[in-house]
Structures are given as C-alpha cells and as structure tokens.
Amino acid sequence: MVGSLERNHLHDTLKWTARTVWGLLLCSILALVSAYIFSNHRAAVLLPFLFVLVIVAIAARYGVTVGILGSIVSALIFAHMLFAPVHSLMVDNTTERASLAWMVLGGIAIPYLITPGLRSKK
C-alpha cells in the first residue's frame, strides 16, 4: 500500500514539474521572440504590458507557478535584450523600468485572481 502511494505521489510530482518546465520554456521562448521582433520599435516600452496577457494565458494552462516564474524570466529577458543598455540587466529609462515592474506585478497577481483552481499542484 505504501509503495503505490509513493509511486502516485512521485508520478504527480513529476507530472507537475514537467508541466511547469514546459510552461516556463514556452513563456521564455515567446519573450525571446517578442524582444527580438520589437527590439528596434518605438513602442517597445508597451511590450511588457501586452506580454502580461501571454503570461496569464500560459499560467491559465500550466499553473500559477508558471505565471510567477514566467513573469520574472520574461522581465529579465526584456531587460537584457530590449531596453538600454542592451545586453545588461540594468535599465536606464525609468519608464521602461516601471513597465517591467508592472509586468512582474501583473504576471504574479492576475493568475492568482483568474485561476484560483490552479494554485496548488493537486
């Protein structure tokens, strides 16, 4: 009896981990592609606000943990690839920095509000 309970727990944990990694990978790839596409666009400062929708959609499918981790990783990608100085995590412009902060805040808070059933790995 204990062996089957441990196997079920291990199976559920591996399944949850695989879903989280897949969702985080998807979020990261979309952030990289978005940063590359909008790197020379004047309205790049709006990209993090729009990317919150992507984060929320992915979090609704793969869980709130992906929303939290995805928003942090996406902010790091945008800071590194999109905002000056490029290829540095430092962001000089205060508007761009605030945009990243709002993206992280929205990416963490909105999935909790929209998907209450996905808060745990059940």
N, C-alpha and C positions, 0 to 999 in steps of 0.2 A: 504494500500500500504506500509506504513512504517513497519507494523508488518511482512509482508512477506520478506521485505528487511533485517530486523533484524534477522529473522529466517534463511535466506540464509547465512548471514554473520556468525551467530553462528554455523550453520552447517559446513560451510567451515573452520572455525577456529577449531572446534572440530575434523574434518577430518584431517587437517594439524597437529594438536597436536598428534593425535593417530598415524599417520604415523611417526612422529618424534620420539615419545617414542618407538614405535616398532623397528625402525631402530637403535636407540641408545641401546636398550636392546639386539638386535641381535649382534651389534658390541661389546658390553661388554661381552656377553657370549662367543663369539669367541675369544676375548682377554684372558678371563679367561682360556678357554680350551687350547689355544696355550701356555700360560705361564705355565700351569701345565704340558703339554706334553714336552716342551723344557726346563724345569727348571734345569735339570742336563746335558744338552747338551753343548758341547764346542762351538758350533756356535750360541749360544743364542743371541749374540750381533747382529747377522744379522736378527733376527726375526722382530724387528721394521721396518726395511727396506722392508721386504716382506709383513708385515702387512699393509703397505700403499696401496697395491693392494686390500686388503679386504676392507679397509676404502673407497677407491674410488669406488669400486663396490657397496657397500651399499649406498654410497652417490648418485650414479647414479640412484639408485632405489627409495630412500626415501628422497632425497633432500640435498642441500649443508649444511643446519644446522646440519644434522646428521654427515656429514663429519667433521665439526668443533668440535662438541661436542664429537663425537666418537674418534677422534684423541686425544683429551685431556683426556678422560676417559681411553682410552687404554694405554696412556703413564703412567697414574697413576697406572693402574693395573700392567703393566710391571715393573715399578719402585718398586712397593710393593712386587710383587711375584717372579720376575725373577732375578733381579740384586742385588748384595751385597751392603749393608747389607739387607738381606731378611726381610720382614715384616716392612720395613721402607720406607718412600718416598725419603730418601736420597740415592743417588747413588754415590759410591766412585770412580769407574773407570771412567776416562774422556772419554774413547772411548764409553762406554755404555751410558753415559750421552749425548754425541754427537749423538749417534744413536737414542735416544729418541727425541732429539730436531729436528733431520731431519724428524722423523716420524710425529711429530706435524706439522712442516712446510709443509711437503708434503701432509698431510691429510687435511690441511686447503686450500692450494693453488691449488692443482691439481683438486679437484672437481669444483672449480670456472672456471678453464680453459676448462675442458672436458664437463661439463653440464651447459652451460650458460642459458638454458631454465628453470632450476630449482632453480634459485637464489631467487625467491620470492615465496610466497605461493599461488599465482594466483588461 
